[in-house]
Amino acid sequence: MSDYKPDKILWVISKDYIKELDFDYIETYSFNRFTPLIQIEYDQLSKQREQGRLLPLSMKRFEELKNLYNGSELLIDKNGFFHPSSVKMSTFKKDDPETLHLKQILGMDVVEWLAMLCAPFYRDAVVFYNSSGQIVSVLNVCLECMHITTGNKELQADFEVYDLLKKFFLKNGHRVENPDYFIMDQFGDKKAKFLAERDSKKNNEQ
């Protein structure tokens, strides 16, 4: 159990958030994910359901698994408890290269911010601790809907941040969905032109 409790919602730019955050070390967590064996079971039941071959008992099991995690839950609830599905994946001190890289990612200027219409499904998180081991902030991340929340702050981040966060989580053992899909790759041959126009827009705003 933790003393950290989400409260009122407000918006903050990711660059300002990480710049003002005082912490000693971080932990990354994977949550709201089935274990590999349960995922296989769920996929099989889902396929049978699509084919109309799901028996009543199997349908009950399918509904149980479907409702097990709703995705809107955060890593730490209002009572300070970690989500029952949470698995700690890594720990890094403040001056570790991985932490410095994370700070660099979150410190990117917001040039293009995409507001997705889908409801976020949080599966990855970063917990920030002070030197006494107390939680000072938690980032709950939905890579698919490009959404980050602390529970009391919604972060505005450049859309490229989510590609970089995905690579960060993958590198540190998270079973991220669609691991080979990156937003920037969708530009194909137009990627270089897009980045040039993006840099120009960034320079004009400074």
C-alpha positions in Angstrom: 0.0 0.0 0.0 1.2 3.5 -0.8 0.3 7.0 0.6 0.0 8.3 -3.0 -3.6 9.2 -3.9 -4.8 10.7 -7.2 -7.0 13.8 -6.8 -8.3 16.7 -8.9 -7.6 16.7 -12.7 -5.6 19.5 -14.4 -3.5 19.8 -17.6 0.2 20.3 -17.7 2.8 20.1 -20.5 5.1 17.1 -20.2 8.2 19.3 -20.4 7.1 21.4 -17.5 6.0 18.3 -15.5 9.4 16.5 -15.7 11.4 19.8 -15.2 9.6 20.5 -11.9 9.5 16.9 -10.6 12.0 16.3 -7.8 12.7 12.6 -7.3 15.5 10.1 -6.4 14.7 7.0 -8.4 12.0 5.4 -10.7 10.4 2.1 -11.1 8.5 1.0 -14.3 5.4 -1.2 -14.1 3.4 -3.3 -16.5 -0.3 -3.8 -15.5 -3.8 -4.4 -16.9 -2.3 -7.2 -19.0 -3.1 -10.9 -18.9 -0.3 -13.4 -18.2 0.8 -15.1 -21.4 -1.2 -18.3 -20.7 -4.4 -16.3 -19.8 -3.9 -14.3 -23.0 -3.8 -17.4 -25.1 -7.0 -18.7 -23.4 -8.7 -15.3 -23.9 -7.7 -15.2 -27.6 -9.0 -18.7 -28.1 -12.3 -18.0 -26.5 -12.6 -14.7 -28.4 -12.1 -16.5 -31.7 -14.7 -19.2 -30.8 -17.1 -16.4 -29.9 -16.6 -14.7 -33.3 -17.3 -18.1 -35.0 -20.4 -18.7 -32.9 -19.0 -21.8 -31.3 -18.8 -20.6 -27.7 -20.7 -22.8 -25.2 -22.5 -21.3 -22.2 -19.8 -22.3 -19.7 -17.1 -21.0 -22.0 -19.1 -17.7 -22.5 -19.1 -17.3 -18.8 -15.4 -17.7 -18.6 -14.9 -15.3 -21.6 -17.0 -12.6 -19.8 -15.0 -13.1 -16.6 -11.8 -12.5 -18.4 -13.2 -9.6 -20.4 -14.3 -7.8 -17.3 -11.2 -8.6 -15.3 -9.4 -5.5 -16.3 -11.3 -2.5 -17.7 -8.2 -0.4 -18.6 -9.5 2.8 -17.0 -8.0 1.8 -13.7 -4.7 3.4 -12.8 -1.6 1.7 -11.4 -2.4 3.0 -7.9 -6.0 3.4 -6.8 -7.4 6.1 -4.5 -6.7 4.0 -1.5 -3.1 3.8 -2.3 -3.1 0.2 -3.4 -1.2 -1.1 -6.5 -3.3 -2.7 -9.2 -3.4 -6.5 -8.6 -2.1 -7.2 -12.1 0.9 -4.9 -11.7 4.4 -6.3 -12.2 7.5 -4.2 -11.5 9.8 -4.4 -14.5 12.8 -2.2 -13.7 14.3 0.2 -11.2 16.7 3.1 -12.1 18.4 5.8 -10.0 18.0 9.4 -10.9 21.3 9.6 -12.7 21.0 6.3 -14.5 21.2 6.6 -18.4 17.7 5.1 -18.7 16.2 7.7 -16.3 18.1 10.5 -18.1 16.7 9.2 -21.4 13.2 9.2 -20.0 13.6 12.8 -18.8 14.8 13.7 -22.3 11.7 12.1 -23.9 9.3 13.9 -21.6 11.2 17.1 -22.0 10.5 17.3 -25.7 8.7 20.4 -26.9 5.1 19.9 -27.9 5.0 20.6 -31.6 2.2 18.3 -32.6 -0.3 17.1 -30.0 -2.9 14.6 -31.1 -6.1 14.3 -29.1 -7.4 10.8 -29.7 -11.1 10.0 -29.4 -10.7 6.5 -27.9 -10.9 5.9 -24.2 -7.4 5.3 -22.7 -6.4 1.8 -21.6 -3.5 2.1 -19.2 -1.0 -0.7 -19.3 2.4 0.9 -18.6 3.5 3.2 -15.8 6.5 5.0 -14.3 6.6 5.6 -10.5 8.8 8.4 -9.2 10.2 8.1 -5.6 12.0 10.4 -3.3 15.1 9.4 -1.3 12.8 8.2 1.6 11.1 5.7 -0.7 7.9 7.7 -0.8 6.0 8.1 -4.1 6.0 11.6 -5.4 4.3 11.0 -8.8 3.0 8.2 -11.1 2.7 8.3 -14.9 0.0 6.0 -16.2 0.5 5.6 -20.0 -1.8 4.4 -22.8 0.4 4.1 -25.8 -2.4 3.2 -28.2 -4.6 6.3 -27.4 -1.5 8.5 -26.7 -2.6 9.5 -23.2 -0.7 10.1 -20.0 -2.1 10.8 -16.6 -0.8 11.0 -13.1 -4.3 10.7 -11.7 -4.5 14.4 -10.9 -2.7 15.8 -13.9 -3.2 15.1 -17.6 0.0 15.5 -19.6 0.1 17.2 -23.0 3.0 15.5 -24.9 4.2 15.7 -28.5 3.0 12.7 -30.4 6.6 11.5 -31.1 6.9 11.1 -27.3 4.7 8.0 -27.5 6.9 6.3 -30.0 9.9 7.0 -27.8 8.1 5.8 -24.7 7.1 2.6 -26.4 10.8 1.9 -27.2 11.7 2.8 -23.6 9.2 0.3 -22.2 10.1 -2.4 -24.7 13.8 -2.1 -23.9 12.9 -2.5 -20.2 10.9 -5.7 -20.6 7.3 -4.5 -21.0 5.1 -6.7 -23.2 3.8 -3.7 -25.2 1.0 -4.3 -27.6 1.9 -4.0 -31.4 5.6 -3.7 -30.6 6.5 -3.2 -34.3 4.1 -0.3 -34.8 5.4 3.3 -34.5 3.5 6.4 -35.5 6.5 8.0 -37.2 7.0 5.0 -39.5 3.6 5.6 -41.0 4.9 8.6 -42.9 7.1 6.4 -45.1 9.0 8.3 -47.7 7.4 11.6 -46.5 9.0 11.2 -43.0 12.0 13.4 -43.8 9.8 16.2 -45.2 7.5 16.0 -42.3 10.3 16.2 -39.8 11.8 19.2 -41.6 8.4 21.0 -41.6 8.0 20.1 -37.9 11.4 21.5 -37.0 10.6 24.7 -38.9 7.3 25.0 -37.0 9.1 24.5 -33.7 11.7 27.1 -34.5 9.1 29.7 -35.5 7.2 29.2 -32.2 10.4 29.8 -30.2 
